[in-house]
Amino acid sequence: MRVGFRFALETRRQFLARLNRAVCVGLTCPLICSGRAQADAQKTVVGSNVYGWGQYAQREGKSLDVGEVLSALRDTGYDYLETFLNVAVPEESSRFAEQCKTRGLQPVSLYVGGRFHETKAAKETVEKILAAATICHEAGFQVFSCNPDPIGREKTDEELKIQASALADLGSGLKALGMKLGVHQHLPEMKNNAREFHYDFQHTKPDEVGWCYDVHWVWKGGIQPLDALKQYGERVVTWHLRQSRDGIWWEDLDSGDVDYAAVARYARERGLARRFSVELAIEPGTRITRNVVENHRRSREFVKKIFGA
């Protein structure tokens, strides 16, 4: 599967939209009482997110070959690649799962968005994702990392109420299928003292609406990683891991602004879920001194060293 990119760096959402169009062609060729958390902790998998790979390919003026990415991940000790869920064509995820298996990797998690804050749109979004989830679960996927669509402004109390209800419906539906929902955040959800971030969790049940804990985005949004874990750690179903130095994304996962040693210690002591996804990314100011494969190899070593994974 090859995907072309322009030279200007894209946002994650622009990248996923572009990858979505291309894949349609390419893939056709004791402290926590929750039994869920303890069960999740029994198996450790370490993956990578496709976004950073796409940015590197774009930077070099190349096409993203997902087959090559999967092989590189296998050779550097990873277990899976997290890509997006195409809700309209969920069969693509089944084909992607087979593509992973042929290279010795596992289907683990998929990233998805959607409009959850409007009654009609939310109902349709939940129905479509759950319909796709049946196919994805059969293919072996375990988790949906879900970031409700931002709308360019803060959502009203009524919109957040609708969104929380929709997330609860989605979470309970996925739970019935044997899958997990992990709500993910970017900066829009962290505005106004992380109002949306807190609302989604404070108005849903932990055993239905889990958390895809993107440690760096939460830190960037103004909440210290351990404070976030103390509030919502029981919800963690999967992790996104990235680092920065002086606020600028670093090229690999290493020491920096986020104290991952403290995060890992807390997670280990409380038996939190151990699905770790390395999500390297580039922004203006990021110093690139190595290629994408070497940076992922080094990041994999860091995860092993810090998280014991």
C-alpha positions in Angstrom: 0.0 0.0 0.0 1.6 3.2 -1.1 0.3 6.7 -0.2 1.6 10.0 -1.7 2.1 13.2 0.2 2.8 16.8 -0.4 5.9 18.4 1.1 4.1 20.7 3.5 3.5 19.0 6.8 -0.1 18.1 7.3 -2.2 17.9 10.5 -3.2 14.5 11.8 -6.7 14.9 10.5 -5.6 16.0 7.1 -3.2 13.0 7.0 -5.9 10.6 8.0 -8.3 11.9 5.3 -5.6 11.5 2.7 -4.6 8.0 3.9 -8.3 7.1 4.0 -8.7 7.9 0.3 -5.5 6.1 -0.6 -6.2 2.9 1.4 -9.5 2.5 -0.5 -7.3 1.7 -3.5 -4.1 0.3 -1.8 -5.6 -2.4 0.4 -7.7 -3.8 -2.3 -4.3 -5.0 -4.0 -4.2 -4.4 43.8 -4.8 -0.7 44.1 -7.2 -0.9 41.2 -10.3 -2.9 41.9 -11.3 -3.2 38.3 -11.0 -6.8 36.9 -10.9 -5.2 33.5 -7.7 -3.3 34.3 -6.0 -6.4 35.7 -7.0 -8.5 32.7 -5.6 -5.9 30.3 -2.4 -5.8 32.2 -1.7 -9.5 31.7 -0.7 -9.0 28.1 1.9 -6.5 26.9 2.0 -5.3 23.3 4.0 -2.4 21.9 3.0 -0.8 18.6 3.4 2.4 16.6 0.9 4.8 15.0 0.9 5.4 11.3 0.8 9.2 11.5 4.5 9.7 12.2 5.5 7.3 9.4 3.4 9.4 7.0 5.1 12.6 8.2 8.6 11.2 7.5 7.6 10.0 4.1 6.0 13.4 3.3 9.2 15.2 4.5 11.3 13.1 2.2 8.9 13.5 -0.8 8.2 9.8 -0.8 5.2 7.6 -0.8 4.2 5.8 2.4 4.4 2.0 1.8 2.5 0.4 4.7 3.9 -3.0 3.9 7.4 -1.6 4.4 6.3 0.0 7.6 4.9 -3.3 8.9 8.2 -5.1 8.1 10.3 -2.4 9.7 8.2 -2.6 12.9 8.5 -6.3 13.0 12.3 -6.1 12.6 12.6 -3.5 15.3 10.6 -5.5 17.9 7.1 -4.0 17.6 3.9 -6.0 17.8 1.4 -3.9 15.9 0.6 -0.8 13.8 -2.3 1.4 14.7 -4.0 3.0 11.7 -7.4 4.5 11.1 -10.8 2.8 10.9 -12.6 3.6 7.6 -16.1 3.4 8.9 -17.6 3.4 5.4 -15.5 0.4 4.3 -14.6 -1.7 7.5 -13.6 -4.6 5.3 -10.4 -2.6 4.8 -9.5 -3.3 8.4 -10.0 -7.0 7.9 -7.6 -6.9 5.0 -5.2 -4.7 7.0 -5.3 -7.3 9.8 -4.3 -10.0 7.4 -1.5 -7.8 6.0 -0.2 -7.5 9.6 -0.4 -11.2 10.3 1.6 -12.1 7.2 4.4 -10.0 8.6 4.2 -11.4 12.1 2.3 -8.5 13.6 -1.1 -8.4 15.4 -4.3 -6.4 14.8 -4.7 -4.5 18.1 -6.2 -1.0 17.8 -7.7 1.4 15.3 -8.1 5.1 15.4 -11.5 6.7 14.7 -13.2 10.1 15.0 -16.8 11.3 14.5 -19.4 13.9 15.3 -20.8 13.0 18.8 -22.1 16.4 19.9 -25.2 16.6 17.7 -28.2 14.3 18.4 -28.8 13.0 14.9 -25.1 12.9 13.8 -24.1 11.2 17.1 -26.7 8.5 16.6 -25.5 7.8 13.1 -21.9 7.9 14.1 -22.4 5.3 16.9 -24.4 3.1 14.6 -21.8 3.1 11.9 -18.9 2.5 14.2 -20.6 -0.4 15.9 -21.5 -1.9 12.6 -17.9 -1.7 11.6 -16.8 -3.0 15.0 -18.4 -6.4 14.3 -16.1 -6.9 11.3 -13.1 -5.5 13.1 -13.6 -7.7 16.2 -13.8 -10.7 14.0 -10.5 -9.6 12.4 -8.9 -9.5 15.9 -8.9 -5.9 16.8 -9.4 -5.1 20.5 -9.6 -1.3 20.9 -10.9 1.7 19.2 -9.0 4.9 20.0 -11.7 7.6 19.5 -11.3 11.3 19.3 -14.7 13.1 19.0 -14.4 15.8 16.2 -13.6 19.3 17.3 -15.8 22.1 16.0 -13.6 25.2 16.1 -15.0 26.4 19.4 -15.8 25.0 22.8 -18.8 22.8 22.8 -21.8 23.9 24.8 -23.0 22.1 27.9 -25.9 20.6 25.9 -23.4 19.5 23.2 -21.2 17.9 25.7 -24.2 16.2 27.3 -25.1 14.7 23.9 -21.5 13.7 23.3 -21.1 11.9 26.6 -24.3 10.0 26.1 -23.2 8.9 22.6 -19.8 7.8 23.9 -21.6 5.8 26.6 -23.7 4.1 23.9 -20.6 3.4 21.8 -18.7 2.1 24.8 -21.4 -0.2 25.9 -21.9 -1.5 22.4 -18.2 -2.2 22.0 -18.2 -3.9 25.4 -21.0 -6.2 24.3 -18.8 -7.2 21.3 -15.8 -7.8 23.5 -14.0 -4.7 22.5 -12.9 -1.5 24.3 -13.4 2.2 23.7 -10.5 4.5 24.5 -11.4 8.2 24.3 -8.4 10.3 23.0 -7.7 14.0 23.4 -5.9 16.7 21.4 -5.6 20.4 22.5 -9.2 21.4 21.7 -10.5 19.1 24.4 -8.0 20.6 26.9 -9.2 24.2 26.6 -10.8 26.0 29.6 -9.1 23.9 32.2 -9.6 20.7 30.2 -13.4 21.2 30.3 -14.3 18.7 27.6 -11.7 16.2 28.7 -13.1 16.1 32.2 -16.8 16.2 31.1 -16.5 13.1 28.9 -15.1 11.0 31.8 -17.2 12.5 34.6 -20.5 11.7 32.8 -19.7 8.2 31.7 -18.9 4.9 33.4 -15.3 3.7 33.5 -16.1 0.1 32.5 -17.8 1.4 29.3 -15.8 4.5 28.3 -12.1 3.9 28.6 -9.1 6.1 27.9 -6.5 6.2 25.2 -4.0 8.0 27.3 -1.9 10.2 25.0 0.5 11.3 27.7 2.1 14.2 25.8 -1.1 15.8 24.6 -2.6 15.8 28.1 0.7 17.3 29.4 0.6 19.9 26.6 -2.9 20.7 27.6 -1.8 21.7 31.0 -2.4 18.6 33.2 0.5 16.8 34.8 0.7 13.1 33.7 0.5 11.7 37.2 -2.4 14.0 38.2 -4.3 12.7 35.1 -3.6 9.1 36.1 -4.7 9.6 39.7 -8.1 10.9 38.4 -8.7 8.5 35.5 -6.1 5.8 35.5 -8.6 3.1 35.9 -10.0 3.9 32.5 -6.7 3.4 30.6 -7.1 0.8 27.8 -4.3 1.9 25.6 -1.5 4.5 25.5 0.0 6.9 22.9 3.6 7.8 23.7 5.5 10.9 22.4 8.1 13.2 23.9 9.2 16.8 23.6 12.1 18.9 24.9 11.4 22.6 25.7 7.9 22.0 24.3 9.0 20.9 20.9 8.4 17.3 19.7 11.5 15.2 20.0 12.5 12.9 17.1 12.4 9.7 19.3 10.9 8.6 22.6 13.5 9.5 25.2 14.0 11.7 28.2 12.4 15.1 28.0 9.5 17.2 29.2 7.4 14.2 30.3 8.7 12.1 33.2 7.9 8.7 31.7 9.7 6.9 34.5 7.2 8.2 37.0 4.3 7.5 34.7 5.6 3.9 34.1 6.1 3.3 37.8 2.5 4.4 38.6 1.1 2.3 35.8 3.0 -0.8 36.8 2.1 -0.5 40.5 -1.6 -0.3 39.7 -1.7 -2.9 37.0 -2.9 -0.6 34.2 -3.4 -1.8 30.6 -0.2 -2.4 28.7 -1.0 -1.6 25.1 1.6 1.0 24.2 1.7 2.8 20.9 4.7 4.9 20.0 3.6 8.0 18.1 6.5 9.9 16.8 5.7 13.1 15.0 7.3 16.2 13.5 6.5 19.8 14.0 8.3 23.1 13.2 11.5 23.0 15.2 11.8 19.2 15.5 15.4 18.3 14.9 15.7 15.2 12.6 19.1 13.6 12.8 18.1 9.9 12.1 15.8 8.1 9.8 12.3 7.0 10.8 13.3 3.3 11.3 16.2 4.2 13.6 14.1 6.5 15.6 11.5 3.8 16.1 14.1 1.3 17.0 15.5 3.7 19.7 11.9 4.4 20.9 11.2 0.7 21.2 14.3 0.3 23.4 13.1 3.2 25.6 9.7 1.6 26.1 11.4 -1.6 27.1 13.7 0.2 29.5 11.1 2.5 31.1 7.8 0.4 30.9 9.4 -3.0 31.0 7.5 -3.8 27.8 
